[in-house]
Amino acid sequence: MSAGNDRKQDGQAGKAEGNQQQQQQGGQGQQYGEGSYSGTKQYNDGLKKHMNQHDIEKEALDAAPKSEEEARQMEEAERVARSKSKGEDGGMPK
């Protein structure tokens, strides 16, 4: 076996050890980066529970602006928040 093959095998062994160590530290099913599988499951379970136990239509009506002035304030707050974002959200009505 040549020295190049030895280095290649050593690199692969080191990579496998690193992956194993990462799984041991983070636990099985851990997603690195933008969140985690367990966090997503917890959020979805909580959302489902809330929707089953609350009157969503009533909550939406309660959150609606109570006056023209409050509606203008909410629109201004949304405009300011959008101006600070990285871009317009195509799914949000203007």
PDB file of N, CA, C and O in Angstrom:
ATOM      1  N   MET A   1       0.858  -1.180   0.000  1.00  0.00           N
ATOM      2  CA  MET A   1       0.000   0.000   0.000  1.00  0.00           C
ATOM      3  C   MET A   1       0.899   1.235   0.000  1.00  0.00           C
ATOM      4  O   MET A   1       1.945   1.238   0.648  1.00  0.00           O
ATOM      5  N   SER A   2       0.502   2.273  -0.715  1.00  0.00           N
ATOM      6  CA  SER A   2       1.314   3.478  -0.801  1.00  0.00           C
ATOM      7  C   SER A   2       0.958   4.440   0.319  1.00  0.00           C
ATOM      8  O   SER A   2      -0.049   4.268   1.005  1.00  0.00           O
ATOM      9  N   ALA A   3       1.802   5.461   0.496  1.00  0.00           N
ATOM     10  CA  ALA A   3       1.574   6.464   1.545  1.00  0.00           C
ATOM     11  C   ALA A   3       0.298   7.250   1.271  1.00  0.00           C
ATOM     12  O   ALA A   3      -0.386   7.657   2.210  1.00  0.00           O
ATOM     13  N   GLY A   4      -0.034   7.472  -0.003  1.00  0.00           N
ATOM     14  CA  GLY A   4      -1.248   8.201  -0.357  1.00  0.00           C
ATOM     15  C   GLY A   4      -2.494   7.449   0.072  1.00  0.00           C
ATOM     16  O   GLY A   4      -3.450   8.055   0.558  1.00  0.00           O
ATOM     17  N   ASN A   5      -2.493   6.128  -0.104  1.00  0.00           N
ATOM     18  CA  ASN A   5      -3.637   5.325   0.312  1.00  0.00           C
ATOM     19  C   ASN A   5      -3.777   5.314   1.828  1.00  0.00           C
ATOM     20  O   ASN A   5      -4.891   5.331   2.350  1.00  0.00           O
ATOM     21  N   ASP A   6      -2.630   5.287   2.550  1.00  0.00           N
ATOM     22  CA  ASP A   6      -2.655   5.316   4.016  1.00  0.00           C
ATOM     23  C   ASP A   6      -3.312   6.595   4.507  1.00  0.00           C
ATOM     24  O   ASP A   6      -4.137   6.562   5.421  1.00  0.00           O
ATOM     25  N   ARG A   7      -2.949   7.729   3.903  1.00  0.00           N
ATOM     26  CA  ARG A   7      -3.520   9.016   4.312  1.00  0.00           C
ATOM     27  C   ARG A   7      -5.018   9.074   4.022  1.00  0.00           C
ATOM     28  O   ARG A   7      -5.789   9.617   4.813  1.00  0.00           O
ATOM     29  N   LYS A   8      -5.429   8.503   2.867  1.00  0.00           N
ATOM     30  CA  LYS A   8      -6.841   8.502   2.496  1.00  0.00           C
ATOM     31  C   LYS A   8      -7.646   7.688   3.512  1.00  0.00           C
ATOM     32  O   LYS A   8      -8.714   8.120   3.945  1.00  0.00           O
ATOM     33  N   GLN A   9      -7.141   6.523   3.888  1.00  0.00           N
ATOM     34  CA  GLN A   9      -7.842   5.689   4.859  1.00  0.00           C
ATOM     35  C   GLN A   9      -7.882   6.365   6.225  1.00  0.00           C
ATOM     36  O   GLN A   9      -8.904   6.312   6.909  1.00  0.00           O
ATOM     37  N   ASP A  10      -6.771   7.008   6.633  1.00  0.00           N
ATOM     38  CA  ASP A  10      -6.745   7.722   7.908  1.00  0.00           C
ATOM     39  C   ASP A  10      -7.783   8.842   7.908  1.00  0.00           C
ATOM     40  O   ASP A  10      -8.455   9.057   8.917  1.00  0.00           O
ATOM     41  N   GLY A  11      -7.920   9.550   6.803  1.00  0.00           N
ATOM     42  CA  GLY A  11      -8.884  10.642   6.705  1.00  0.00           C
ATOM     43  C   GLY A  11     -10.310  10.140   6.803  1.00  0.00           C
ATOM     44  O   GLY A  11     -11.150  10.767   7.449  1.00  0.00           O
ATOM     45  N   GLN A  12     -10.593   9.001   6.160  1.00  0.00           N
ATOM     46  CA  GLN A  12     -11.940   8.437   6.224  1.00  0.00           C
ATOM     47  C   GLN A  12     -12.262   7.953   7.632  1.00  0.00           C
ATOM     48  O   GLN A  12     -13.384   8.119   8.110  1.00  0.00           O
ATOM     49  N   ALA A  13     -11.271   7.352   8.298  1.00  0.00           N
ATOM     50  CA  ALA A  13     -11.484   6.878   9.673  1.00  0.00           C
ATOM     51  C   ALA A  13     -11.734   8.062  10.605  1.00  0.00           C
ATOM     52  O   ALA A  13     -12.593   7.986  11.483  1.00  0.00           O
ATOM     53  N   GLY A  14     -11.003   9.139  10.425  1.00  0.00           N
ATOM     54  CA  GLY A  14     -11.185  10.330  11.257  1.00  0.00           C
ATOM     55  C   GLY A  14     -12.559  10.953  11.052  1.00  0.00           C
ATOM     56  O   GLY A  14     -13.194  11.420  11.998  1.00  0.00           O
ATOM     57  N   LYS A  15     -13.008  10.951   9.792  1.00  0.00           N
ATOM     58  CA  LYS A  15     -14.325  11.505   9.489  1.00  0.00           C
ATOM     59  C   LYS A  15     -15.427  10.670  10.149  1.00  0.00           C
ATOM     60  O   LYS A  15     -16.372  11.221  10.714  1.00  0.00           O
ATOM     61  N   ALA A  16     -15.304   9.344  10.077  1.00  0.00           N
ATOM     62  CA  ALA A  16     -16.290   8.458  10.695  1.00  0.00           C
ATOM     63  C   ALA A  16     -16.308   8.644  12.205  1.00  0.00           C
ATOM     64  O   ALA A  16     -17.378   8.650  12.814  1.00  0.00           O
ATOM     65  N   GLU A  17     -15.144   8.795  12.814  1.00  0.00           N
ATOM     66  CA  GLU A  17     -15.075   9.010  14.262  1.00  0.00           C
ATOM     67  C   GLU A  17     -15.733  10.340  14.626  1.00  0.00           C
ATOM     68  O   GLU A  17     -16.440  10.427  15.630  1.00  0.00           O
ATOM     69  N   GLY A  18     -15.506  11.363  13.825  1.00  0.00           N
ATOM     70  CA  GLY A  18     -16.113  12.679  14.078  1.00  0.00           C
ATOM     71  C   GLY A  18     -17.627  12.622  13.998  1.00  0.00           C
ATOM     72  O   GLY A  18     -18.319  13.212  14.828  1.00  0.00           O
ATOM     73  N   ASN A  19     -18.157  11.899  12.981  1.00  0.00           N
ATOM     74  CA  ASN A  19     -19.609  11.764  12.852  1.00  0.00           C
ATOM     75  C   ASN A  19     -20.202  11.014  14.037  1.00  0.00           C
ATOM     76  O   ASN A  19     -21.257  11.387  14.552  1.00  0.00           O
ATOM     77  N   GLN A  20     -19.512   9.940  14.475  1.00  0.00           N
ATOM     78  CA  GLN A  20     -19.984   9.167  15.618  1.00  0.00           C
ATOM     79  C   GLN A  20     -19.984  10.022  16.878  1.00  0.00           C
ATOM     80  O   GLN A  20     -20.931   9.976  17.665  1.00  0.00           O
ATOM     81  N   GLN A  21     -18.931  10.796  17.069  1.00  0.00           N
ATOM     82  CA  GLN A  21     -18.823  11.653  18.246  1.00  0.00           C
ATOM     83  C   GLN A  21     -19.923  12.719  18.218  1.00  0.00           C
ATOM     84  O   GLN A  21     -20.507  13.032  19.256  1.00  0.00           O
ATOM     85  N   GLN A  22     -20.208  13.275  17.039  1.00  0.00           N
ATOM     86  CA  GLN A  22     -21.237  14.291  16.907  1.00  0.00           C
ATOM     87  C   GLN A  22     -22.603  13.709  17.264  1.00  0.00           C
ATOM     88  O   GLN A  22     -23.394  14.378  17.930  1.00  0.00           O
ATOM     89  N   GLN A  23     -22.899  12.480  16.839  1.00  0.00           N
ATOM     90  CA  GLN A  23     -24.166  11.850  17.169  1.00  0.00           C
ATOM     91  C   GLN A  23     -24.286  11.596  18.659  1.00  0.00           C
ATOM     92  O   GLN A  23     -25.365  11.762  19.227  1.00  0.00           O
ATOM     93  N   GLN A  24     -23.187  11.191  19.308  1.00  0.00           N
ATOM     94  CA  GLN A  24     -23.215  10.927  20.738  1.00  0.00           C
ATOM     95  C   GLN A  24     -23.478  12.219  21.507  1.00  0.00           C
ATOM     96  O   GLN A  24     -24.234  12.212  22.478  1.00  0.00           O
ATOM     97  N   GLN A  25     -22.879  13.302  21.096  1.00  0.00           N
ATOM     98  CA  GLN A  25     -23.056  14.573  21.796  1.00  0.00           C
ATOM     99  C   GLN A  25     -24.445  15.151  21.566  1.00  0.00           C
ATOM    100  O   GLN A  25     -25.068  15.654  22.500  1.00  0.00           O
ATOM    101  N   GLY A  26     -24.936  15.083  20.328  1.00  0.00           N
ATOM    102  CA  GLY A  26     -26.194  15.726  19.984  1.00  0.00           C
ATOM    103  C   GLY A  26     -27.399  14.826  20.132  1.00  0.00           C
ATOM    104  O   GLY A  26     -28.528  15.315  20.133  1.00  0.00           O
ATOM    105  N   GLY A  27     -27.200  13.540  20.256  1.00  0.00           N
ATOM    106  CA  GLY A  27     -28.330  12.625  20.345  1.00  0.00           C
ATOM    107  C   GLY A  27     -28.788  12.207  18.967  1.00  0.00           C
ATOM    108  O   GLY A  27     -28.460  12.846  17.967  1.00  0.00           O
ATOM    109  N   GLN A  28     -29.535  11.147  18.923  1.00  0.00           N
ATOM    110  CA  GLN A  28     -30.035  10.630  17.648  1.00  0.00           C
ATOM    111  C   GLN A  28     -31.088  11.581  17.086  1.00  0.00           C
ATOM    112  O   GLN A  28     -31.872  12.165  17.834  1.00  0.00           O
ATOM    113  N   GLY A  29     -31.099  11.730  15.765  1.00  0.00           N
ATOM    114  CA  GLY A  29     -32.105  12.549  15.117  1.00  0.00           C
ATOM    115  C   GLY A  29     -31.868  14.045  15.229  1.00  0.00           C
ATOM    116  O   GLY A  29     -32.724  14.827  14.817  1.00  0.00           O
ATOM    117  N   GLN A  30     -30.750  14.461  15.766  1.00  0.00           N
ATOM    118  CA  GLN A  30     -30.442  15.887  15.924  1.00  0.00           C
ATOM    119  C   GLN A  30     -30.160  16.499  14.558  1.00  0.00           C
ATOM    120  O   GLN A  30     -29.373  15.949  13.788  1.00  0.00           O
ATOM    121  N   GLN A  31     -30.771  17.593  14.255  1.00  0.00           N
ATOM    122  CA  GLN A  31     -30.512  18.312  13.022  1.00  0.00           C
ATOM    123  C   GLN A  31     -29.698  19.540  13.387  1.00  0.00           C
ATOM    124  O   GLN A  31     -30.057  20.273  14.309  1.00  0.00           O
ATOM    125  N   TYR A  32     -28.636  19.764  12.690  1.00  0.00           N
ATOM    126  CA  TYR A  32     -27.802  20.925  12.960  1.00  0.00           C
ATOM    127  C   TYR A  32     -28.148  22.028  11.978  1.00  0.00           C
ATOM    128  O   TYR A  32     -28.467  21.752  10.821  1.00  0.00           O
ATOM    129  N   GLY A  33     -28.088  23.264  12.420  1.00  0.00           N
ATOM    130  CA  GLY A  33     -28.363  24.392  11.543  1.00  0.00           C
ATOM    131  C   GLY A  33     -29.639  25.091  11.943  1.00  0.00           C
ATOM    132  O   GLY A  33     -29.751  25.603  13.057  1.00  0.00           O
ATOM    133  N   GLU A  34     -30.585  25.116  11.056  1.00  0.00           N
ATOM    134  CA  GLU A  34     -31.821  25.876  11.240  1.00  0.00           C
ATOM    135  C   GLU A  34     -32.858  25.118  12.062  1.00  0.00           C
ATOM    136  O   GLU A  34     -33.927  24.800  11.542  1.00  0.00           O
ATOM    137  N   GLY A  35     -32.580  24.826  13.304  1.00  0.00           N
ATOM    138  CA  GLY A  35     -33.569  24.189  14.162  1.00  0.00           C
ATOM    139  C   GLY A  35     -33.280  22.724  14.402  1.00  0.00           C
ATOM    140  O   GLY A  35     -32.189  22.237  14.103  1.00  0.00           O
ATOM    141  N   SER A  36     -34.250  22.033  14.937  1.00  0.00           N
ATOM    142  CA  SER A  36     -34.074  20.620  15.237  1.00  0.00           C
ATOM    143  C   SER A  36     -35.377  19.876  14.992  1.00  0.00           C
ATOM    144  O   SER A  36     -36.456  20.469  14.996  1.00  0.00           O
ATOM    145  N   TYR A  37     -35.265  18.572  14.777  1.00  0.00           N
ATOM    146  CA  TYR A  37     -36.452  17.761  14.565  1.00  0.00           C
ATOM    147  C   TYR A  37     -37.330  17.761  15.808  1.00  0.00           C
ATOM    148  O   TYR A  37     -38.553  17.846  15.704  1.00  0.00           O
ATOM    149  N   SER A  38     -36.717  17.667  16.980  1.00  0.00           N
ATOM    150  CA  SER A  38     -37.501  17.633  18.219  1.00  0.00           C
ATOM    151  C   SER A  38     -38.206  18.978  18.450  1.00  0.00           C
ATOM    152  O   SER A  38     -39.340  19.008  18.929  1.00  0.00           O
ATOM    153  N   GLY A  39     -37.544  20.080  18.114  1.00  0.00           N
ATOM    154  CA  GLY A  39     -38.167  21.400  18.261  1.00  0.00           C
ATOM    155  C   GLY A  39     -39.344  21.571  17.317  1.00  0.00           C
ATOM    156  O   GLY A  39     -40.366  22.145  17.693  1.00  0.00           O
ATOM    157  N   THR A  40     -39.207  21.077  16.093  1.00  0.00           N
ATOM    158  CA  THR A  40     -40.300  21.160  15.123  1.00  0.00           C
ATOM    159  C   THR A  40     -41.483  20.315  15.583  1.00  0.00           C
ATOM    160  O   THR A  40     -42.632  20.744  15.485  1.00  0.00           O
ATOM    161  N   LYS A  41     -41.198  19.106  16.087  1.00  0.00           N
ATOM    162  CA  LYS A  41     -42.269  18.236  16.578  1.00  0.00           C
ATOM    163  C   LYS A  41     -42.981  18.881  17.764  1.00  0.00           C
ATOM    164  O   LYS A  41     -44.209  18.848  17.844  1.00  0.00           O
ATOM    165  N   GLN A  42     -42.223  19.460  18.674  1.00  0.00           N
ATOM    166  CA  GLN A  42     -42.814  20.104  19.850  1.00  0.00           C
ATOM    167  C   GLN A  42     -43.715  21.268  19.420  1.00  0.00           C
ATOM    168  O   GLN A  42     -44.818  21.426  19.943  1.00  0.00           O
ATOM    169  N   TYR A  43     -43.249  22.074  18.479  1.00  0.00           N
ATOM    170  CA  TYR A  43     -44.047  23.203  17.980  1.00  0.00           C
ATOM    171  C   TYR A  43     -45.333  22.697  17.330  1.00  0.00           C
ATOM    172  O   TYR A  43     -46.417  23.195  17.631  1.00  0.00           O
ATOM    173  N   ASN A  44     -45.216  21.706  16.435  1.00  0.00           N
ATOM    174  CA  ASN A  44     -46.392  21.187  15.737  1.00  0.00           C
ATOM    175  C   ASN A  44     -47.401  20.572  16.704  1.00  0.00           C
ATOM    176  O   ASN A  44     -48.607  20.765  16.552  1.00  0.00           O
ATOM    177  N   ASP A  45     -46.909  19.830  17.698  1.00  0.00           N
ATOM    178  CA  ASP A  45     -47.804  19.236  18.698  1.00  0.00           C
ATOM    179  C   ASP A  45     -48.530  20.322  19.495  1.00  0.00           C
ATOM    180  O   ASP A  45     -49.730  20.211  19.747  1.00  0.00           O
ATOM    181  N   GLY A  46     -47.810  21.359  19.888  1.00  0.00           N
ATOM    182  CA  GLY A  46     -48.415  22.462  20.639  1.00  0.00           C
ATOM    183  C   GLY A  46     -49.445  23.212  19.821  1.00  0.00           C
ATOM    184  O   GLY A  46     -50.500  23.589  20.330  1.00  0.00           O
ATOM    185  N   LEU A  47     -49.137  23.428  18.555  1.00  0.00           N
ATOM    186  CA  LEU A  47     -50.077  24.119  17.662  1.00  0.00           C
ATOM    187  C   LEU A  47     -51.354  23.301  17.493  1.00  0.00           C
ATOM    188  O   LEU A  47     -52.458  23.841  17.568  1.00  0.00           O
ATOM    189  N   LYS A  48     -51.200  22.009  17.266  1.00  0.00           N
ATOM    190  CA  LYS A  48     -52.361  21.136  17.102  1.00  0.00           C
ATOM    191  C   LYS A  48     -53.222  21.129  18.372  1.00  0.00           C
ATOM    192  O   LYS A  48     -54.448  21.200  18.294  1.00  0.00           O
ATOM    193  N   LYS A  49     -52.575  21.044  19.533  1.00  0.00           N
ATOM    194  CA  LYS A  49     -53.291  21.044  20.806  1.00  0.00           C
ATOM    195  C   LYS A  49     -54.061  22.362  20.981  1.00  0.00           C
ATOM    196  O   LYS A  49     -55.225  22.351  21.384  1.00  0.00           O
ATOM    197  N   HIS A  50     -53.413  23.493  20.679  1.00  0.00           N
ATOM    198  CA  HIS A  50     -54.053  24.801  20.811  1.00  0.00           C
ATOM    199  C   HIS A  50     -55.278  24.895  19.907  1.00  0.00           C
ATOM    200  O   HIS A  50     -56.339  25.357  20.328  1.00  0.00           O
ATOM    201  N   MET A  51     -55.121  24.451  18.662  1.00  0.00           N
ATOM    202  CA  MET A  51     -56.230  24.552  17.707  1.00  0.00           C
ATOM    203  C   MET A  51     -57.408  23.671  18.111  1.00  0.00           C
ATOM    204  O   MET A  51     -58.559  24.004  17.828  1.00  0.00           O
ATOM    205  N   ASN A  52     -57.127  22.555  18.768  1.00  0.00           N
ATOM    206  CA  ASN A  52     -58.201  21.655  19.206  1.00  0.00           C
ATOM    207  C   ASN A  52     -58.891  22.151  20.470  1.00  0.00           C
ATOM    208  O   ASN A  52     -60.043  21.795  20.714  1.00  0.00           O
ATOM    209  N   GLN A  53     -58.218  22.960  21.276  1.00  0.00           N
ATOM    210  CA  GLN A  53     -58.761  23.366  22.565  1.00  0.00           C
ATOM    211  C   GLN A  53     -59.241  24.818  22.614  1.00  0.00           C
ATOM    212  O   GLN A  53     -59.777  25.253  23.634  1.00  0.00           O
ATOM    213  N   HIS A  54     -59.059  25.563  21.542  1.00  0.00           N
ATOM    214  CA  HIS A  54     -59.434  26.980  21.556  1.00  0.00           C
ATOM    215  C   HIS A  54     -60.313  27.325  20.356  1.00  0.00           C
ATOM    216  O   HIS A  54     -60.312  26.620  19.347  1.00  0.00           O
ATOM    217  N   ASP A  55     -61.051  28.403  20.478  1.00  0.00           N
ATOM    218  CA  ASP A  55     -61.878  28.922  19.393  1.00  0.00           C
ATOM    219  C   ASP A  55     -61.007  29.864  18.558  1.00  0.00           C
ATOM    220  O   ASP A  55     -60.855  31.041  18.886  1.00  0.00           O
ATOM    221  N   ILE A  56     -60.445  29.335  17.491  1.00  0.00           N
ATOM    222  CA  ILE A  56     -59.490  30.084  16.665  1.00  0.00           C
ATOM    223  C   ILE A  56     -60.160  31.286  15.997  1.00  0.00           C
ATOM    224  O   ILE A  56     -59.561  32.357  15.898  1.00  0.00           O
ATOM    225  N   GLU A  57     -61.397  31.110  15.541  1.00  0.00           N
ATOM    226  CA  GLU A  57     -62.131  32.215  14.902  1.00  0.00           C
ATOM    227  C   GLU A  57     -62.311  33.381  15.878  1.00  0.00           C
ATOM    228  O   GLU A  57     -62.127  34.539  15.506  1.00  0.00           O
ATOM    229  N   LYS A  58     -62.671  33.072  17.123  1.00  0.00           N
ATOM    230  CA  LYS A  58     -62.859  34.112  18.139  1.00  0.00           C
ATOM    231  C   LYS A  58     -61.531  34.816  18.426  1.00  0.00           C
ATOM    232  O   LYS A  58     -61.487  36.038  18.562  1.00  0.00           O
ATOM    233  N   GLU A  59     -60.455  34.042  18.518  1.00  0.00           N
ATOM    234  CA  GLU A  59     -59.140  34.645  18.780  1.00  0.00           C
ATOM    235  C   GLU A  59     -58.741  35.591  17.647  1.00  0.00           C
ATOM    236  O   GLU A  59     -58.163  36.650  17.890  1.00  0.00           O
ATOM    237  N   ALA A  60     -59.052  35.204  16.411  1.00  0.00           N
ATOM    238  CA  ALA A  60     -58.743  36.065  15.262  1.00  0.00           C
ATOM    239  C   ALA A  60     -59.544  37.362  15.329  1.00  0.00           C
ATOM    240  O   ALA A  60     -59.008  38.444  15.086  1.00  0.00           O
ATOM    241  N   LEU A  61     -60.829  37.249  15.661  1.00  0.00           N
ATOM    242  CA  LEU A  61     -61.669  38.449  15.775  1.00  0.00           C
ATOM    243  C   LEU A  61     -61.211  39.337  16.934  1.00  0.00           C
ATOM    244  O   LEU A  61     -61.237  40.563  16.823  1.00  0.00           O
ATOM    245  N   ASP A  62     -60.797  38.729  18.037  1.00  0.00           N
ATOM    246  CA  ASP A  62     -60.300  39.496  19.191  1.00  0.00           C
ATOM    247  C   ASP A  62     -59.014  40.257  18.849  1.00  0.00           C
ATOM    248  O   ASP A  62     -58.754  41.322  19.408  1.00  0.00           O
ATOM    249  N   ALA A  63     -58.216  39.710  17.933  1.00  0.00           N
ATOM    250  CA  ALA A  63     -56.945  40.342  17.573  1.00  0.00           C
ATOM    251  C   ALA A  63     -57.108  41.438  16.520  1.00  0.00           C
ATOM    252  O   ALA A  63     -56.181  42.213  16.285  1.00  0.00           O
ATOM    253  N   ALA A  64     -58.263  41.506  15.895  1.00  0.00           N
ATOM    254  CA  ALA A  64     -58.518  42.512  14.862  1.00  0.00           C
ATOM    255  C   ALA A  64     -58.511  43.911  15.474  1.00  0.00           C
ATOM    256  O   ALA A  64     -58.833  44.074  16.651  1.00  0.00           O
ATOM    257  N   PRO A  65     -58.141  44.928  14.675  1.00  0.00           N
ATOM    258  CA  PRO A  65     -58.142  46.296  15.195  1.00  0.00           C
ATOM    259  C   PRO A  65     -59.545  46.733  15.615  1.00  0.00           C
ATOM    260  O   PRO A  65     -60.536  46.399  14.966  1.00  0.00           O
ATOM    261  N   LYS A  66     -59.606  47.478  16.701  1.00  0.00           N
ATOM    262  CA  LYS A  66     -60.893  47.915  17.266  1.00  0.00           C
ATOM    263  C   LYS A  66     -61.341  49.268  16.722  1.00  0.00           C
ATOM    264  O   LYS A  66     -62.496  49.657  16.892  1.00  0.00           O
ATOM    265  N   SER A  67     -60.419  49.988  16.064  1.00  0.00           N
ATOM    266  CA  SER A  67     -60.750  51.313  15.525  1.00  0.00           C
ATOM    267  C   SER A  67     -59.886  51.582  14.297  1.00  0.00           C
ATOM    268  O   SER A  67     -58.936  50.854  14.007  1.00  0.00           O
ATOM    269  N   GLU A  68     -60.243  52.650  13.587  1.00  0.00           N
ATOM    270  CA  GLU A  68     -59.448  53.067  12.419  1.00  0.00           C
ATOM    271  C   GLU A  68     -58.024  53.444  12.839  1.00  0.00           C
ATOM    272  O   GLU A  68     -57.058  53.140  12.139  1.00  0.00           O
ATOM    273  N   GLU A  69     -57.910  54.105  13.984  1.00  0.00           N
ATOM    274  CA  GLU A  69     -56.595  54.520  14.485  1.00  0.00           C
ATOM    275  C   GLU A  69     -55.734  53.291  14.784  1.00  0.00           C
ATOM    276  O   GLU A  69     -54.559  53.247  14.419  1.00  0.00           O
ATOM    277  N   GLU A  70     -56.314  52.307  15.441  1.00  0.00           N
ATOM    278  CA  GLU A  70     -55.555  51.088  15.757  1.00  0.00           C
ATOM    279  C   GLU A  70     -55.157  50.358  14.469  1.00  0.00           C
ATOM    280  O   GLU A  70     -54.064  49.796  14.394  1.00  0.00           O
ATOM    281  N   ALA A  71     -56.025  50.360  13.464  1.00  0.00           N
ATOM    282  CA  ALA A  71     -55.710  49.740  12.179  1.00  0.00           C
ATOM    283  C   ALA A  71     -54.529  50.446  11.517  1.00  0.00           C
ATOM    284  O   ALA A  71     -53.642  49.788  10.974  1.00  0.00           O
ATOM    285  N   ARG A  72     -54.509  51.787  11.558  1.00  0.00           N
ATOM    286  CA  ARG A  72     -53.388  52.556  10.988  1.00  0.00           C
ATOM    287  C   ARG A  72     -52.096  52.247  11.733  1.00  0.00           C
ATOM    288  O   ARG A  72     -51.044  52.096  11.112  1.00  0.00           O
ATOM    289  N   GLN A  73     -52.167  52.151  13.067  1.00  0.00           N
ATOM    290  CA  GLN A  73     -50.969  51.842  13.859  1.00  0.00           C
ATOM    291  C   GLN A  73     -50.425  50.454  13.519  1.00  0.00           C
ATOM    292  O   GLN A  73     -49.212  50.261  13.428  1.00  0.00           O
ATOM    293  N   MET A  74     -51.327  49.493  13.334  1.00  0.00           N
ATOM    294  CA  MET A  74     -50.894  48.138  12.986  1.00  0.00           C
ATOM    295  C   MET A  74     -50.254  48.102  11.599  1.00  0.00           C
ATOM    296  O   MET A  74     -49.245  47.425  11.397  1.00  0.00           O
ATOM    297  N   GLU A  75     -50.830  48.821  10.656  1.00  0.00           N
ATOM    298  CA  GLU A  75     -50.268  48.888   9.302  1.00  0.00           C
ATOM    299  C   GLU A  75     -48.896  49.549   9.315  1.00  0.00           C
ATOM    300  O   GLU A  75     -47.987  49.103   8.615  1.00  0.00           O
ATOM    301  N   GLU A  76     -48.739  50.605  10.103  1.00  0.00           N
ATOM    302  CA  GLU A  76     -47.440  51.284  10.214  1.00  0.00           C
ATOM    303  C   GLU A  76     -46.403  50.360  10.843  1.00  0.00           C
ATOM    304  O   GLU A  76     -45.258  50.314  10.393  1.00  0.00           O
ATOM    305  N   ALA A  77     -46.792  49.633  11.870  1.00  0.00           N
ATOM    306  CA  ALA A  77     -45.862  48.692  12.511  1.00  0.00           C
ATOM    307  C   ALA A  77     -45.424  47.612  11.526  1.00  0.00           C
ATOM    308  O   ALA A  77     -44.258  47.219  11.505  1.00  0.00           O
ATOM    309  N   GLU A  78     -46.355  47.138  10.719  1.00  0.00           N
ATOM    310  CA  GLU A  78     -46.018  46.131   9.712  1.00  0.00           C
ATOM    311  C   GLU A  78     -45.071  46.714   8.660  1.00  0.00           C
ATOM    312  O   GLU A  78     -44.118  46.055   8.246  1.00  0.00           O
ATOM    313  N   ARG A  79     -45.338  47.959   8.228  1.00  0.00           N
ATOM    314  CA  ARG A  79     -44.475  48.610   7.229  1.00  0.00           C
ATOM    315  C   ARG A  79     -43.060  48.746   7.761  1.00  0.00           C
ATOM    316  O   ARG A  79     -42.101  48.463   7.043  1.00  0.00           O
ATOM    317  N   VAL A  80     -42.912  49.172   9.007  1.00  0.00           N
ATOM    318  CA  VAL A  80     -41.592  49.337   9.611  1.00  0.00           C
ATOM    319  C   VAL A  80     -40.885  47.983   9.699  1.00  0.00           C
ATOM    320  O   VAL A  80     -39.701  47.876   9.378  1.00  0.00           O
ATOM    321  N   ALA A  81     -41.605  46.960  10.129  1.00  0.00           N
ATOM    322  CA  ALA A  81     -41.003  45.632  10.254  1.00  0.00           C
ATOM    323  C   ALA A  81     -40.547  45.103   8.896  1.00  0.00           C
ATOM    324  O   ALA A  81     -39.471  44.515   8.784  1.00  0.00           O
ATOM    325  N   ARG A  82     -41.361  45.311   7.875  1.00  0.00           N
ATOM    326  CA  ARG A  82     -40.977  44.853   6.526  1.00  0.00           C
ATOM    327  C   ARG A  82     -39.764  45.609   6.008  1.00  0.00           C
ATOM    328  O   ARG A  82     -38.931  45.035   5.306  1.00  0.00           O
ATOM    329  N   SER A  83     -39.653  46.872   6.339  1.00  0.00           N
ATOM    330  CA  SER A  83     -38.509  47.653   5.852  1.00  0.00           C
ATOM    331  C   SER A  83     -37.202  47.172   6.464  1.00  0.00           C
ATOM    332  O   SER A  83     -36.129  47.399   5.905  1.00  0.00           O
ATOM    333  N   LYS A  84     -37.289  46.505   7.617  1.00  0.00           N
ATOM    334  CA  LYS A  84     -36.089  45.994   8.277  1.00  0.00           C
ATOM    335  C   LYS A  84     -35.769  44.560   7.854  1.00  0.00           C
ATOM    336  O   LYS A  84     -34.704  44.041   8.186  1.00  0.00           O
ATOM    337  N   SER A  85     -36.677  43.919   7.128  1.00  0.00           N
ATOM    338  CA  SER A  85     -36.462  42.527   6.726  1.00  0.00           C
ATOM    339  C   SER A  85     -35.564  42.486   5.486  1.00  0.00           C
ATOM    340  O   SER A  85     -35.276  43.515   4.873  1.00  0.00           O
ATOM    341  N   LYS A  86     -35.135  41.287   5.137  1.00  0.00           N
ATOM    342  CA  LYS A  86     -34.264  41.127   3.979  1.00  0.00           C
ATOM    343  C   LYS A  86     -35.028  41.227   2.667  1.00  0.00           C
ATOM    344  O   LYS A  86     -34.429  41.411   1.608  1.00  0.00           O
ATOM    345  N   GLY A  87     -36.346  41.107   2.736  1.00  0.00           N
ATOM    346  CA  GLY A  87     -37.137  41.211   1.503  1.00  0.00           C
ATOM    347  C   GLY A  87     -38.604  41.071   1.790  1.00  0.00           C
ATOM    348  O   GLY A  87     -39.005  40.675   2.884  1.00  0.00           O
ATOM    349  N   GLU A  88     -39.396  41.395   0.810  1.00  0.00           N
ATOM    350  CA  GLU A  88     -40.842  41.267   0.943  1.00  0.00           C
ATOM    351  C   GLU A  88     -41.221  39.804   0.979  1.00  0.00           C
ATOM    352  O   GLU A  88     -40.612  38.984   0.292  1.00  0.00           O
ATOM    353  N   ASP A  89     -42.208  39.474   1.765  1.00  0.00           N
ATOM    354  CA  ASP A  89     -42.752  38.128   1.831  1.00  0.00           C
ATOM    355  C   ASP A  89     -43.867  38.036   0.803  1.00  0.00           C
ATOM    356  O   ASP A  89     -44.906  38.679   0.946  1.00  0.00           O
ATOM    357  N   GLY A  90     -43.648  37.232  -0.238  1.00  0.00           N
ATOM    358  CA  GLY A  90     -44.631  37.126  -1.314  1.00  0.00           C
ATOM    359  C   GLY A  90     -45.966  36.585  -0.864  1.00  0.00           C
ATOM    360  O   GLY A  90     -46.977  36.804  -1.531  1.00  0.00           O
ATOM    361  N   GLY A  91     -45.994  35.864   0.282  1.00  0.00           N
ATOM    362  CA  GLY A  91     -47.231  35.289   0.763  1.00  0.00           C
ATOM    363  C   GLY A  91     -48.076  36.246   1.576  1.00  0.00           C
ATOM    364  O   GLY A  91     -49.238  35.950   1.854  1.00  0.00           O
ATOM    365  N   MET A  92     -47.535  37.369   1.958  1.00  0.00           N
ATOM    366  CA  MET A  92     -48.275  38.317   2.793  1.00  0.00           C
ATOM    367  C   MET A  92     -49.009  39.326   1.924  1.00  0.00           C
ATOM    368  O   MET A  92     -48.419  39.887   1.001  1.00  0.00           O
ATOM    369  N   PRO A  93     -50.277  39.563   2.203  1.00  0.00           N
ATOM    370  CA  PRO A  93     -51.007  40.600   1.458  1.00  0.00           C
ATOM    371  C   PRO A  93     -50.478  41.981   1.825  1.00  0.00           C
ATOM    372  O   PRO A  93     -50.014  42.204   2.943  1.00  0.00           O
ATOM    373  N   LYS A  94     -50.552  42.891   0.883  1.00  0.00           N
ATOM    374  CA  LYS A  94     -50.050  44.257   1.126  1.00  0.00           C
ATOM    375  C   LYS A  94     -51.135  45.145   1.666  1.00  0.00           C
ATOM    376  O   LYS A  94     -50.894  46.324   1.928  1.00  0.00           O
TER     377      LYS A  94
END
